Amino acid sequence: EGGTECTQCTAGSYSAEAATACTKCSAGTVSAEKGATECTKCAAGTFIGIEGGTECTQCTAGSYSAEAATACTKCSAGTVSAEKGATECTKCAAGTFIGIEGGTECTQCSAGSYSAEA
C-alpha cells in the first residue's frame, strides 16, 4: 500500500501480473534473468534439485534425466551413458557387459564366455 514502483523479481523466482510477492522456481525449473514471468523446465539431460535455481546442471556420465528433473538417475547394470548430459542409457551390445549401476563403458567378455544383449 502506498508503493510507487514495482520491483523486479530476482533470478530464480517469478511473478504473474498484479502479484504482491515473487515465487521461487520449484526444483526442476529455473529462471536465469530477473523479472521473469515464469520458470523454465530443465531440459532432459540436466537437473536442479533446489528451489529458486538459476541454472540447470548437466547429468554426469553414467546417469541420465528426463525433462524437469530434480536429480539424475544412474544407468542400471547392463546399460551405460558415456557422455554427460545424457537423456537415456544405452544397452550394452551382445558380447559386452557392465555389472554395476552408473557405468560409462561396457566391457568385452573374456575368451570362453559370452553375454546376450542386456
C-alpha positions as CSV (number, residue, x, y, z in Angstrom):
1,E,0.0,0.0,0.0
2,G,1.4,3.4,-0.9
3,G,4.1,1.9,-3.2
4,T,5.1,4.0,-6.2
5,E,7.2,1.5,-8.1
6,C,7.1,-2.3,-8.8
7,T,10.2,-4.3,-8.0
8,Q,11.5,-7.0,-10.4
9,C,11.8,-10.5,-9.1
10,T,15.3,-11.8,-8.7
11,A,16.7,-14.6,-10.9
12,G,15.4,-17.9,-9.6
13,S,11.9,-16.5,-9.0
14,Y,8.9,-15.2,-10.9
15,S,5.6,-13.4,-10.6
16,A,2.4,-13.1,-12.5
17,E,0.7,-9.8,-13.2
18,A,-0.6,-7.9,-10.1
19,A,1.5,-10.1,-7.8
20,T,2.2,-9.0,-4.3
21,A,5.3,-11.2,-4.0
22,C,7.7,-13.2,-6.1
23,T,7.6,-17.0,-6.0
24,K,10.7,-19.2,-6.1
25,C,11.0,-21.5,-9.0
26,S,10.3,-25.1,-7.9
27,A,13.0,-27.8,-8.1
28,G,13.4,-29.0,-11.7
29,T,12.8,-25.4,-13.0
30,V,14.8,-22.2,-13.3
31,S,14.7,-18.6,-14.2
32,A,18.1,-17.2,-15.2
33,E,17.1,-13.5,-15.5
34,K,15.5,-11.1,-13.1
35,G,11.9,-10.0,-13.9
36,A,10.7,-13.5,-15.0
37,T,7.0,-14.2,-15.5
38,E,7.5,-18.0,-15.4
39,C,10.2,-20.6,-14.7
40,T,11.6,-22.8,-17.4
41,K,11.8,-26.6,-17.1
42,C,15.3,-28.1,-17.1
43,A,16.0,-29.8,-20.4
44,A,16.3,-33.6,-20.5
45,G,19.9,-34.5,-19.5
46,T,20.0,-31.7,-16.9
47,F,18.6,-31.2,-13.4
48,I,18.3,-28.8,-10.5
49,G,17.4,-30.2,-7.0
50,I,16.7,-26.9,-5.2
51,E,14.0,-24.2,-5.2
52,G,15.0,-20.8,-6.6
53,G,17.5,-22.1,-9.1
54,T,19.0,-20.0,-11.9
55,E,20.8,-22.7,-13.9
56,C,20.3,-26.4,-14.6
57,T,23.3,-28.8,-14.2
58,Q,24.2,-31.5,-16.7
59,C,24.0,-35.1,-15.5
60,T,27.4,-36.8,-15.2
61,A,28.4,-39.6,-17.5
62,G,26.8,-42.9,-16.2
63,S,23.5,-41.1,-15.4
64,Y,20.6,-39.5,-17.3
65,S,17.4,-37.5,-16.7
66,A,14.1,-36.6,-18.3
67,E,12.8,-33.0,-18.6
68,A,12.2,-31.0,-15.4
69,A,14.4,-33.5,-13.3
70,T,15.3,-32.7,-9.7
71,A,18.1,-35.3,-9.8
72,C,19.8,-37.6,-12.3
73,T,19.3,-41.4,-12.3
74,K,22.2,-43.8,-12.5
75,C,22.2,-46.1,-15.5
76,S,21.2,-49.6,-14.4
77,A,23.6,-52.6,-14.7
78,G,23.8,-53.6,-18.3
79,T,23.4,-50.1,-19.6
80,V,25.8,-47.1,-19.9
81,S,26.0,-43.4,-20.8
82,A,29.4,-42.3,-21.9
83,E,28.8,-38.6,-22.1
84,K,27.5,-36.1,-19.6
85,G,24.1,-34.7,-20.3
86,A,22.5,-38.0,-21.4
87,T,18.8,-38.3,-21.8
88,E,18.8,-42.1,-21.7
89,C,21.2,-45.0,-21.2
90,T,22.3,-47.4,-23.9
91,K,22.2,-51.2,-23.6
92,C,25.5,-53.0,-23.7
93,A,25.8,-54.8,-27.1
94,A,25.9,-58.6,-27.2
95,G,29.4,-59.8,-26.2
96,T,29.9,-56.9,-23.8
97,F,28.6,-56.3,-20.2
98,I,28.7,-54.0,-17.2
99,G,27.7,-55.3,-13.8
100,I,27.3,-52.1,-11.9
101,E,25.0,-49.1,-11.8
102,G,26.3,-45.8,-13.2
103,G,28.5,-47.3,-15.8
104,T,30.1,-45.3,-18.7
105,E,31.6,-48.1,-20.8
106,C,30.7,-51.7,-21.5
107,T,33.5,-54.3,-21.1
108,Q,34.1,-57.1,-23.7
109,C,33.5,-60.6,-22.5
110,S,36.7,-62.6,-22.0
111,A,37.6,-65.6,-24.2
112,G,35.4,-68.6,-23.4
113,S,32.4,-66.5,-22.2
114,Y,29.6,-64.6,-23.7
115,S,26.6,-62.4,-23.0
116,A,23.4,-61.7,-24.8
117,E,22.2,-58.1,-25.3
118,A,21.2,-56.5,-21.9
